[in-house]
Amino acid sequence: MKLANIFFCAIALALFSEMPLAQNKNRPIDEVVAVVDTSLVTKLELENRIALIEKQFKAANRALPPADELRVQVLERLISERIQQNLARETGINVNDKDLERILENIAAQGKLSVSELKAKVEKEGTNFNKYKEEIRKEVQAARLRERDVDARVKVTESEIDSYISEKNRGKISQEGNDEIYLAQLVIGLPANPSESEVAAAKSKAEDVLKQASIEKDFLAYGKKIAVPGSGVRVEDLGYRTLDRLPQLFVDGAQGIGTNQMIPRILQSGAGFHVIKVIDRKGISSANAQNIVVTQTLARHILLRHRPGVTDLDAQRRLNTFKEQIKVKASDFPQLAKKHSEDGSAPNGGTLGWMSPGELVPEFEQAMNQLKVNEVSDPVRTEFGWHLIQVVERRQAQLSGDKQRDYARAAIREKKLDQAYQDWLRQIRDAATVEIRQSN
């Protein structure tokens, strides 16, 4: 799913809300409150954004942060946006006029407007429409930058999925009191009262051993190969043990580590440095395929695909007509889906089958999750087209096999994306040249 698609509704709402709140012909000359590389953030932008935040907090009946704190937070947000827009421009990420017109159509359709009606609304609020369009262009450029520099780089490994599943089930299995874990280790020993240089040398050797052991197919065979007399390395096959028969250091280190996986860091004790592999688990591994319970949704939809000559507004209006027919019982959802849906599910009345979290594109899933059973959504736009959605039933179900791994992969990716995005924001902020100017 493209980040530009995910963010465009938020872009539209923010830009609508940041139009000048009132036109004051006697307004003083604007001031610069921050210089971001070669771009400026003005006092008027800052005040408009603060007014927007205050309005949102009030509508949600939430307490605002202290005024000084809010001002700093909002200014930092504006600085971050400028940095992203500058990077997008400098790295050649462009939004051409044709793309921009399509995006404007989408924004207008979300507000149940035509583009001309959107223009009238923008200008009524006191903003030049060409300026509004350019702000949209900048926001989409920044979204595409995030997609390239963050989303495309986040990967989920099979070992992470194994660890997630084990950890998800750990609470239930541990209560039974019969978990067993099979560990093997390589110990890089330390002499009594070691010097700093001896500790450093042993740690460096342990790191090299961990790196090599991680790519060896047979951990114990590799251990026997290197644990020769005088090497300072010994290999230990600990076999199956319950958690209470292991050092807490090992229990903590192995937490969340799946079968046939290395603990990804060396562990240090008084005896030296430990390189450990989880050979097997009893109890946890055998239950993995049964214990993840999720809410599944049985839904159906009518899809009108994106196609030349059919605007988003046209598709939205057509789906709204279908929804009205369903409401007044002039037709039912399956009949309309069979006749009009442009999806392979049409012959089945638009029924998609039981869907688990993460199996549908975000916009569709978010809209579906907000519906009650038998409720019909407003038109929903995704990369595939425009959808009308109805929830038929919900159930709690256990996942197994591939579906369990798909669920784990989606959950891990979502978490990693959020962390990667925050790390990326800090990196580009640190790399930018920012001058904050005091302003009252």
C-alpha positions as CSV (number, residue, x, y, z in Angstrom):
1,M,0.0,0.0,0.0
2,K,1.5,3.4,-1.0
3,L,2.0,5.8,1.8
4,A,0.8,8.6,-0.4
5,N,-2.6,6.8,-0.5
6,I,-2.6,6.3,3.2
7,F,-1.9,9.9,4.1
8,F,-3.9,11.8,1.5
9,C,-7.1,12.2,3.6
10,A,-5.0,13.5,6.5
11,I,-3.3,15.9,4.2
12,A,-6.6,17.3,2.9
13,L,-8.0,17.7,6.4
14,A,-4.9,19.4,7.7
15,L,-4.7,21.8,4.8
16,F,-8.4,22.7,5.0
17,S,-8.0,23.4,8.7
18,E,-4.9,25.5,8.3
19,M,-6.5,28.0,6.0
20,P,-6.5,31.5,7.6
21,L,-9.1,31.6,10.3
22,A,-10.1,35.1,9.5
23,Q,-9.2,37.8,7.0
24,N,-7.7,40.9,8.7
25,K,-6.7,43.6,6.3
26,N,-4.8,45.3,9.1
27,R,-2.8,42.2,10.0
28,P,0.9,43.0,10.7
29,I,3.7,41.8,8.4
30,D,4.4,38.1,9.0
31,E,7.6,37.1,10.9
32,V,10.0,34.2,10.4
33,V,10.1,31.9,13.4
34,A,12.4,29.3,12.0
35,V,14.9,28.8,9.1
36,V,15.1,25.2,8.0
37,D,18.0,24.8,5.6
38,T,16.9,27.2,2.8
39,S,13.2,27.2,3.8
40,L,11.2,29.4,6.2
41,V,8.5,28.8,8.8
42,T,6.5,31.9,9.5
43,K,4.6,33.1,12.6
44,L,1.3,33.0,10.7
45,E,1.8,29.3,9.9
46,L,2.6,28.6,13.5
47,E,-0.4,30.5,14.8
48,N,-2.7,28.8,12.4
49,R,-1.5,25.3,13.3
50,I,-1.8,26.1,17.0
51,A,-5.4,27.3,16.4
52,L,-6.1,24.0,14.6
53,I,-4.7,21.9,17.5
54,E,-6.7,23.9,20.0
55,K,-9.9,23.3,18.0
56,Q,-9.2,19.6,17.7
57,F,-8.6,19.2,21.5
58,K,-11.7,21.2,22.3
59,A,-13.8,19.0,20.0
60,A,-12.4,15.9,21.6
61,N,-12.9,17.4,25.1
62,R,-9.2,16.9,25.9
63,A,-7.0,19.2,28.0
64,L,-4.4,21.1,26.1
65,P,-0.7,21.1,27.1
66,P,0.6,24.4,28.6
67,A,0.8,27.2,26.0
68,D,4.6,27.3,25.9
69,E,4.9,23.6,25.6
70,L,2.2,23.4,22.8
71,R,4.0,26.1,20.9
72,V,7.3,24.2,21.0
73,Q,5.7,21.0,19.9
74,V,3.8,22.6,17.0
75,L,6.9,24.4,15.8
76,E,8.9,21.2,15.8
77,R,6.2,19.5,13.8
78,L,6.3,22.3,11.2
79,I,10.1,22.1,11.1
80,S,9.9,18.3,10.5
81,E,7.5,18.9,7.6
82,R,9.8,21.4,6.0
83,I,12.8,19.1,6.3
84,Q,10.8,16.3,4.6
85,Q,9.6,18.6,1.8
86,N,13.1,19.8,1.2
87,L,14.5,16.3,1.0
88,A,11.8,15.2,-1.4
89,R,12.6,18.1,-3.7
90,E,16.3,17.6,-3.5
91,T,16.2,13.9,-4.3
92,G,14.0,14.4,-7.3
93,I,10.7,13.1,-5.9
94,N,8.1,15.0,-8.0
95,V,4.3,15.1,-8.3
96,N,3.4,16.0,-11.8
97,D,0.3,18.1,-12.7
98,K,-1.7,15.0,-13.9
99,D,-1.0,13.2,-10.6
100,L,-1.9,16.4,-8.7
101,E,-5.3,16.7,-10.5
102,R,-6.1,13.1,-9.7
103,I,-5.2,13.7,-6.0
104,L,-7.4,16.8,-6.0
105,E,-10.3,14.7,-7.4
106,N,-9.8,12.2,-4.6
107,I,-9.8,14.9,-1.9
108,A,-12.9,16.5,-3.3
109,A,-14.7,13.1,-3.5
110,Q,-13.9,12.4,0.1
111,G,-15.7,15.6,1.0
112,K,-18.5,14.7,-1.4
113,L,-17.6,17.7,-3.6
114,S,-16.5,18.2,-7.2
115,V,-13.1,19.9,-7.9
116,S,-14.9,23.1,-8.7
117,E,-16.8,22.9,-5.5
118,L,-13.6,22.2,-3.6
119,K,-12.0,25.3,-5.2
120,A,-14.9,27.4,-4.2
121,K,-14.7,26.2,-0.6
122,V,-10.9,26.8,-0.4
123,E,-11.3,30.3,-1.8
124,K,-14.2,31.1,0.5
125,E,-11.9,30.2,3.4
126,G,-9.5,32.9,2.2
127,T,-6.8,30.7,0.5
128,N,-5.7,31.1,-3.1
129,F,-6.5,27.8,-4.8
130,N,-3.1,27.6,-6.7
131,K,-1.3,28.0,-3.3
132,Y,-3.5,25.2,-1.9
133,K,-2.6,23.0,-4.8
134,E,1.1,23.6,-4.3
135,E,0.8,22.7,-0.6
136,I,-0.9,19.5,-1.6
137,R,1.9,18.8,-4.0
138,K,4.5,19.3,-1.2
139,E,2.7,17.0,1.2
140,V,2.4,14.2,-1.3
141,Q,6.1,14.6,-2.2
142,A,6.9,14.2,1.5
143,A,4.7,11.1,1.7
144,R,6.5,9.5,-1.2
145,L,9.8,10.2,0.4
146,R,8.7,8.4,3.6
147,E,7.6,5.5,1.5
148,R,11.0,5.2,-0.2
149,D,13.2,5.8,2.8
150,V,11.1,4.1,5.5
151,D,8.5,1.7,4.2
152,A,10.6,0.0,1.6
153,R,13.4,-0.7,4.0
154,V,11.4,-2.4,6.7
155,K,11.7,-6.2,6.5
156,V,10.3,-9.0,8.7
157,T,12.3,-12.2,9.0
158,E,11.1,-15.7,9.5
159,S,12.9,-15.9,12.8
160,E,11.1,-12.8,14.0
161,I,7.8,-14.4,13.1
162,D,8.8,-17.5,15.1
163,S,9.7,-15.4,18.1
164,Y,6.5,-13.4,17.9
165,I,4.4,-16.6,17.9
166,S,6.3,-18.1,20.8
167,E,6.0,-14.9,22.8
168,K,2.3,-14.6,22.0
169,N,1.6,-18.0,23.5
170,R,4.1,-17.8,26.4
171,G,1.6,-16.6,29.0
172,K,-0.8,-19.4,28.5
173,I,1.8,-22.2,28.3
174,S,3.8,-20.9,31.3
175,Q,0.7,-21.2,33.5
176,E,0.7,-25.0,32.9
177,G,4.2,-25.1,34.5
178,N,5.6,-27.7,32.1
179,D,7.6,-25.6,29.6
180,E,10.9,-27.1,28.6
181,I,13.6,-25.5,26.5
182,Y,16.6,-27.2,24.9
183,L,19.7,-25.0,24.9
184,A,23.3,-25.4,23.7
185,Q,26.1,-23.0,24.4
186,L,29.6,-22.0,23.6
187,V,31.4,-20.4,26.6
188,I,34.4,-18.1,26.0
189,G,36.0,-18.3,29.5
190,L,37.6,-15.7,31.6
191,P,40.5,-16.2,34.1
192,A,40.1,-15.4,37.8
193,N,40.3,-11.7,38.4
194,P,40.7,-10.8,34.7
195,S,42.2,-7.6,33.5
196,E,40.3,-5.1,31.3
197,S,42.3,-6.2,28.3
198,E,41.5,-9.9,29.0
199,V,37.8,-9.1,29.3
200,A,37.9,-7.0,26.0
201,A,39.8,-9.8,24.2
202,A,37.3,-12.5,25.4
203,K,34.3,-10.3,24.4
204,S,35.7,-9.7,21.0
205,K,36.3,-13.4,20.5
206,A,32.8,-14.2,21.7
207,E,31.3,-11.7,19.2
208,D,33.3,-13.4,16.3
209,V,32.0,-16.8,17.5
210,L,28.4,-15.5,17.6
211,K,28.7,-14.1,14.1
212,Q,30.0,-17.4,12.7
213,A,27.7,-19.6,14.8
214,S,24.7,-17.7,13.4
215,I,25.4,-19.0,9.9
216,E,26.4,-22.6,10.8
217,K,23.7,-25.2,10.2
218,D,24.9,-27.5,13.1
219,F,25.6,-25.4,16.2
220,L,27.0,-28.3,18.3
221,A,29.2,-29.6,15.5
222,Y,30.6,-26.1,15.0
223,G,31.2,-25.9,18.8
224,K,33.1,-29.2,18.9
225,K,35.2,-28.0,16.0
226,I,36.4,-24.8,17.7
227,A,36.4,-26.0,21.4
228,V,39.9,-27.6,21.2
229,P,42.3,-27.6,24.1
230,G,43.9,-24.2,24.6
231,S,41.2,-22.4,22.6
232,G,39.6,-20.9,25.7
233,V,36.2,-22.1,24.3
234,R,34.1,-24.9,25.6
235,V,30.9,-26.4,24.2
236,E,27.9,-27.5,26.3
237,D,24.8,-29.4,25.3
238,L,22.4,-28.5,28.1
239,G,19.5,-30.7,26.8
240,Y,15.9,-30.1,27.7
241,R,15.4,-28.2,31.0
242,T,12.4,-26.5,32.6
243,L,12.9,-22.8,33.1
244,D,13.4,-23.1,36.9
245,R,16.5,-25.3,36.2
246,L,18.2,-22.6,34.1
247,P,20.1,-19.5,35.2
248,Q,17.9,-16.4,35.0
249,L,20.4,-14.9,32.6
250,F,19.6,-17.7,30.1
251,V,15.9,-17.5,30.7
252,D,15.8,-13.8,30.0
253,G,18.1,-14.1,27.0
254,A,16.0,-16.8,25.4
255,Q,12.7,-15.0,25.9
256,G,10.9,-14.6,22.6
257,I,13.6,-16.7,20.7
258,G,12.0,-19.4,18.5
259,T,13.1,-23.0,17.9
260,N,16.4,-23.4,16.1
261,Q,17.3,-19.7,16.6
262,M,20.3,-18.0,18.1
263,I,20.1,-15.6,21.0
264,P,21.2,-12.6,18.9
265,R,23.6,-11.2,21.5
266,I,26.4,-12.5,23.7
267,L,25.5,-13.0,27.4
268,Q,28.1,-12.2,30.1
269,S,28.4,-14.0,33.5
270,G,31.2,-14.5,36.0
271,A,32.3,-17.5,34.0
272,G,32.8,-15.6,30.8
273,F,30.8,-14.9,27.7
274,H,28.0,-17.2,26.5
275,V,26.9,-17.8,22.9
276,I,23.6,-19.7,23.1
277,K,21.2,-21.3,20.6
278,V,17.6,-22.4,21.3
279,I,17.6,-25.9,19.8
280,D,14.0,-26.8,20.6
281,R,11.0,-25.9,22.9
282,K,8.4,-28.3,24.3
283,G,5.0,-27.0,25.1
284,I,5.3,-23.6,23.5
285,S,6.2,-24.9,20.0
286,S,3.5,-27.6,20.0
287,A,0.8,-25.1,20.9
288,N,1.9,-22.4,18.6
289,A,-0.5,-23.3,15.9
290,Q,-3.5,-23.2,18.2
291,N,-3.4,-20.3,20.6
292,I,-3.5,-17.0,18.7
293,V,-7.1,-15.9,18.8
294,V,-8.3,-13.0,16.7
295,T,-11.5,-11.4,15.7
296,Q,-12.4,-12.5,12.1
297,T,-14.9,-10.6,10.0
298,L,-17.2,-12.0,7.3
299,A,-17.9,-9.1,4.9
300,R,-19.0,-8.4,1.4
301,H,-18.4,-5.5,-0.9
302,I,-19.3,-3.8,-4.2
303,L,-16.2,-2.7,-6.0
304,L,-16.1,0.0,-8.7
305,R,-12.6,0.0,-10.1
306,H,-10.5,3.0,-11.1
307,R,-10.8,3.5,-14.9
308,P,-10.3,6.3,-17.4
309,G,-13.2,8.6,-17.9
310,V,-14.8,7.7,-14.5
311,T,-14.0,10.2,-11.8
312,D,-13.9,9.4,-8.1
313,L,-16.9,11.6,-7.6
314,D,-18.9,9.6,-10.2
315,A,-18.0,6.3,-8.5
316,Q,-18.8,7.7,-5.1
317,R,-22.2,9.0,-6.2
318,R,-23.0,5.6,-7.8
319,L,-22.2,3.7,-4.6
320,N,-24.2,6.2,-2.6
321,T,-27.2,5.3,-4.8
322,F,-26.7,1.6,-4.1
323,K,-26.5,2.3,-0.4
324,E,-29.8,4.3,-0.5
325,Q,-31.5,1.4,-2.4
326,I,-30.3,-1.0,0.4
327,K,-31.5,1.4,3.0
328,V,-35.1,1.6,1.6
329,K,-35.0,-2.1,0.8
330,A,-35.5,-1.5,-2.9
331,S,-32.7,-4.0,-3.4
332,D,-30.4,-6.1,-1.2
333,F,-26.6,-6.0,-1.1
334,P,-25.9,-9.4,-2.7
335,Q,-28.2,-8.6,-5.7
336,L,-26.4,-5.3,-6.3
337,A,-23.0,-6.9,-5.9
338,K,-23.8,-9.6,-8.4
339,K,-25.0,-7.0,-10.9
340,H,-22.5,-4.2,-10.5
341,S,-19.4,-5.2,-8.6
342,E,-16.2,-5.3,-10.7
343,D,-14.5,-7.9,-8.4
344,G,-14.2,-11.7,-8.5
345,S,-16.4,-11.9,-5.5
346,A,-19.4,-10.6,-7.5
347,P,-20.9,-14.1,-8.3
348,N,-21.0,-14.8,-4.6
349,G,-22.9,-11.6,-3.9
350,G,-19.6,-9.8,-3.0
351,T,-18.8,-12.1,-0.1
352,L,-15.1,-12.0,0.7
353,G,-15.1,-14.9,3.2
354,W,-13.7,-14.8,6.8
355,M,-10.9,-12.3,7.0
356,S,-8.3,-12.0,9.8
357,P,-6.5,-8.8,10.8
358,G,-3.9,-7.7,8.2
359,E,-5.4,-9.6,5.3
360,L,-7.0,-6.5,3.7
361,V,-5.6,-3.2,2.6
362,P,-5.6,-0.7,5.5
363,E,-8.3,1.7,4.2
364,F,-10.7,-1.2,3.7
365,E,-10.0,-2.9,7.0
366,Q,-10.2,0.4,9.0
367,A,-13.6,1.2,7.5
368,M,-14.8,-2.4,7.9
369,N,-13.8,-2.5,11.6
370,Q,-15.9,0.6,12.3
371,L,-19.1,-1.1,11.1
372,K,-21.6,-3.0,13.2
373,V,-23.0,-6.3,11.9
374,N,-25.4,-5.7,8.9
375,E,-24.3,-2.0,8.7
376,V,-23.3,-0.6,5.3
377,S,-20.3,1.8,4.9
378,D,-20.0,5.0,3.1
379,P,-18.0,4.7,-0.1
380,V,-14.4,3.8,0.7
381,R,-11.4,4.5,-1.6
382,T,-8.4,2.1,-1.9
383,E,-5.8,1.5,-4.5
384,F,-8.2,-0.9,-6.2
385,G,-11.1,1.5,-6.6
386,W,-14.2,2.5,-4.6
387,H,-15.9,0.0,-2.3
388,L,-19.3,-0.2,-0.5
389,I,-18.8,-2.6,2.5
390,Q,-21.2,-4.6,4.6
391,V,-20.3,-6.6,7.6
392,V,-22.2,-9.9,7.7
393,E,-20.9,-11.5,10.9
394,R,-17.9,-11.5,13.3
395,R,-16.4,-14.4,15.3
396,Q,-13.4,-15.2,17.5
397,A,-11.2,-17.7,15.9
398,Q,-7.8,-19.4,16.4
399,L,-5.2,-19.0,13.7
400,S,-3.0,-21.8,12.5
401,G,-0.5,-22.4,9.7
402,D,0.0,-19.8,7.1
403,K,-2.7,-17.5,8.5
404,Q,-1.0,-17.4,11.9
405,R,2.3,-16.4,10.2
406,D,0.5,-13.7,8.1
407,Y,-1.0,-12.3,11.2
408,A,2.4,-12.2,13.0
409,R,4.1,-10.7,10.0
410,A,1.6,-7.9,9.8
411,A,1.8,-7.1,13.5
412,I,5.6,-7.1,13.5
413,R,5.8,-4.9,10.4
414,E,3.4,-2.4,11.8
415,K,5.5,-2.1,15.0
416,K,8.8,-1.9,13.0
417,L,7.4,0.7,10.6
418,D,6.4,3.0,13.5
419,Q,9.8,2.7,15.2
420,A,11.6,3.1,11.8
421,Y,9.6,6.2,11.0
422,Q,10.4,7.8,14.4
423,D,14.1,6.9,14.0
424,W,14.1,8.4,10.5
425,L,12.5,11.6,11.7
426,R,15.3,12.0,14.3
427,Q,18.0,11.3,11.7
428,I,16.8,13.9,9.2
429,R,16.2,16.4,12.0
430,D,19.8,16.0,13.3
431,A,21.2,16.3,9.7
432,A,19.3,19.5,8.9
433,T,20.4,23.1,9.6
434,V,17.7,24.6,11.7
435,E,17.7,28.1,13.3
436,I,14.8,28.9,15.6
437,R,14.1,32.6,16.1
438,Q,12.3,33.9,19.2
439,S,8.9,35.3,18.5
440,N,6.1,36.5,20.9
